[in-house]
Amino acid sequence: MIVADANLLAYLLMPGEHTEAAEAVLLHDSLWTAPRLWRSELRSVVHQYVRRGKLTLPRAVAVLADAELVIGGRDAEADSGAVLELASRSQCSTYDCEYVALAEELGIPLVTLDREILRAFPATAVSPASFVKR
């Protein structure tokens, strides 16, 4: 099982330059979890695609439904104290630190392409390419 950030979900479900990497992660480990805020973050990403004319509204709704299937009800609440501690010792947002905190609590990797998270939390966060090589 892995913690997947909202961007990894977006890359998986909306074709683009990182889709192949996200698909490789899914093939390597199909059990994905995320902190509960993933829905709001993914909605924001999907809305940007709609606003730019890259997705229709019906397709955007379908992407969000597909994301629910990928996470499969395995989302969880991140510990607030852990989130604040992680954010305080890094330059990452509390939103990003929710993913890190959940991964640390569960003892599983956070798979992300976010360079700032990868740099700040090398013991927890891994890139898709590094994860697949494991």
C-alpha positions in Angstrom: 0.0 0.0 0.0 1.1 3.5 -0.7 0.0 7.1 0.1 -0.7 8.8 -3.2 -1.0 12.6 -3.4 -3.7 14.3 -5.4 -1.3 15.1 -8.3 -0.4 11.4 -8.7 -4.1 10.6 -8.9 -4.5 13.4 -11.5 -1.6 12.1 -13.5 -3.1 8.6 -13.4 -6.6 9.7 -14.5 -5.9 12.6 -16.9 -3.5 11.8 -19.7 -0.4 13.8 -19.7 3.4 13.7 -19.5 3.4 11.8 -16.1 0.6 9.4 -16.8 2.9 6.5 -17.7 4.8 6.9 -14.4 1.5 6.9 -12.4 0.3 3.8 -14.3 3.6 2.1 -13.5 3.0 2.8 -9.8 -0.5 1.4 -9.9 0.8 -1.7 -11.6 3.5 -2.1 -8.9 1.0 -1.5 -6.0 -2.7 -1.1 -6.6 -3.6 -0.3 -3.0 -3.6 3.5 -2.7 -4.6 5.6 0.3 -4.7 9.3 0.9 -5.6 11.8 3.6 -9.3 12.9 3.4 -8.3 16.2 1.8 -7.4 14.5 -1.4 -10.9 15.0 -2.8 -10.7 18.8 -2.4 -7.2 18.9 -3.9 -8.2 16.8 -6.8 -11.3 18.8 -7.4 -9.2 21.9 -7.7 -6.8 20.3 -10.2 -9.7 19.0 -12.3 -11.5 22.3 -12.2 -8.3 24.0 -13.6 -8.5 21.6 -16.5 -12.2 22.4 -17.1 -11.5 26.1 -16.9 -8.7 25.8 -19.5 -11.0 23.8 -21.8 -8.9 20.6 -21.5 -11.8 18.7 -19.9 -15.5 18.9 -20.2 -17.6 19.1 -17.1 -19.0 15.6 -17.6 -15.5 14.2 -18.1 -14.3 16.0 -15.0 -17.1 14.4 -12.9 -16.1 11.0 -14.4 -12.4 11.6 -13.4 -13.5 12.3 -9.8 -15.6 9.1 -9.8 -12.6 7.1 -11.1 -10.4 8.5 -8.4 -12.9 7.2 -5.8 -12.4 3.8 -7.3 -8.6 4.0 -7.1 -8.7 5.1 -3.4 -11.4 2.6 -2.7 -12.6 4.1 0.6 -9.1 3.8 2.1 -8.7 7.5 2.9 -7.9 8.4 6.5 -7.6 11.4 8.7 -4.0 12.6 9.3 -3.0 13.4 12.8 -3.1 17.2 13.3 -0.1 17.3 15.7 2.0 15.3 13.3 1.0 17.5 10.4 1.9 20.7 12.2 5.2 19.3 13.4 6.1 18.3 9.9 5.1 21.6 8.4 7.1 23.5 11.1 10.3 21.7 10.3 10.0 22.0 6.5 9.0 24.5 3.9 6.0 22.4 2.9 2.4 23.4 3.4 0.2 21.7 5.9 -1.8 20.2 3.0 1.3 18.5 1.7 2.3 17.4 5.2 -1.1 15.6 5.6 0.2 13.1 3.0 3.5 12.8 4.7 2.0 12.4 8.2 -0.4 9.6 6.9 2.5 7.8 5.2 4.6 8.0 8.4 1.7 6.9 10.6 1.0 3.9 8.3 4.7 3.1 7.7 4.3 3.2 4.0 5.8 5.4 1.3 4.3 8.6 -0.1 4.6 8.4 -3.8 4.8 11.9 -5.3 6.4 14.0 -8.0 6.4 17.1 -5.8 10.1 18.1 -5.6 9.7 20.0 -2.4 8.1 17.1 -0.6 10.8 14.7 -2.0 13.6 17.0 -0.8 12.1 17.7 2.7 11.1 14.1 3.5 13.5 11.6 1.7 12.8 8.9 4.3 9.1 8.9 3.5 8.5 10.4 0.1 9.6 8.6 -3.1 9.2 9.4 -6.8 7.2 7.1 -9.0 10.4 5.9 -10.8 12.2 5.1 -7.5 9.1 3.3 -6.1 8.7 1.1 -9.2 12.4 0.1 -9.0 12.0 -1.2 -5.4 
